[in-house]
């Protein structure tokens, strides 16, 4: 084998080893060891490892929030879960986010419709409330995307020397607001199709249009 070929092979092997070392160092940076603690006060909790250097800024934001990101409107939701196993905590957090966003959507539909009712003189307000509940219960959670995950490994001292460890996992997700409005408007159309009273239907159509006007910010 020629000397030049051996040199090239050697350089390729060196480059491969170098890349592997860089990847290893990068993966280690995602896990920040805080400190090794062997003793503590009863009830004290100490973070012994975390996925990032500090807790994300969005922790502390409303758990259900509508805001714009890069010009697009989204529904944001986040969840905070503790469990002995990190993967289990992540699965629970994802399920909890779907539950929270479904509950938030129901509240959103109700508040939007109440705002549309404000200042109007309608004799069908009580009947409309049942329609609101029907619509709120028929809006699926579509397009929910997990955007951020942060976790901590925590040591909780039972006594001065005895302790247990668990993970705290915090996840955030977002759903395009247009997915919500599309599902909401379809649910309203279904309601209108089954409304027998023509006068009631006309008033309901006006209120629905007033509610849609609140979608723009």
Long-range contacts (C-beta under 8 A, 24 or more apart in sequence): 37-155, 38-161, 39-157, 39-160, 39-161, 40-155, 40-157, 40-160, 40-163, 41-157, 41-160, 42-157, 42-158, 42-159, 42-160, 43-156, 43-157, 44-156, 44-157, 45-154, 45-155, 45-156, 45-157, 46-154, 46-155, 46-157, 47-152, 47-153, 47-154, 47-155, 48-153, 48-154, 48-155, 48-165, 49-152, 49-153, 50-150, 50-151, 50-152, 50-153, 51-149, 51-150, 51-151, 51-152, 52-150, 55-150, 55-152, 55-170, 56-148, 56-150, 56-170, 56-172, 58-148, 58-172, 59-150, 59-170, 63-100, 63-104, 64-100, 64-101, 64-103, 64-104, 64-107, 66-108, 66-177, 66-217, 68-217, 69-174, 72-176, 72-177, 73-176, 73-177, 73-178, 73-217, 74-174, 74-175, 74-176, 74-177, 75-101, 75-104, 75-105, 75-174, 75-175, 75-176, 75-177, 75-180, 76-172, 76-173, 76-174, 77-101, 77-104, 77-144, 77-172, 77-173, 77-174, 77-175, 78-148, 78-170, 78-171, 78-172, 78-173, 79-170, 79-171, 80-168, 80-169, 80-170, 81-168, 81-169, 81-170, 81-171, 82-154, 82-166, 82-167, 82-168, 82-169, 83-166, 83-167, 83-169, 84-165, 84-166, 84-167, 85-167, 86-151, 86-153, 86-167, 86-169, 89-151, 89-167, 89-168, 89-169, 90-149, 90-151, 90-169, 90-171, 92-169, 93-169, 93-170, 93-171, 94-146, 94-171, 94-173, 97-144, 97-146, 97-171, 97-172, 97-173, 98-141, 98-144, 101-141, 101-144, 101-173, 101-175, 102-141, 105-136, 105-139, 105-141, 105-180, 106-136, 106-137, 106-139, 108-180, 109-135, 109-136, 109-139, 109-184, 110-136, 112-211, 112-214, 113-207, 113-211, 115-211, 115-214, 116-207, 116-208, 116-210, 116-211, 116-214, 117-207, 120-207, 120-210, 122-203, 122-207, 124-200, 124-203, 124-204, 127-200, 128-204, 128-207, 131-191, 131-195, 131-204, 134-187, 134-191, 135-184, 135-187, 135-188, 135-191, 138-187, 138-190, 139-180, 139-183, 139-184, 139-187, 140-183, 141-175, 142-175, 142-179, 142-183, 143-175, 143-176, 143-179, 144-173, 144-174, 144-175, 145-173, 145-174, 145-175, 146-171, 146-172, 146-173, 147-172, 147-173, 147-174, 148-172, 177-215, 181-212, 181-215, 185-212
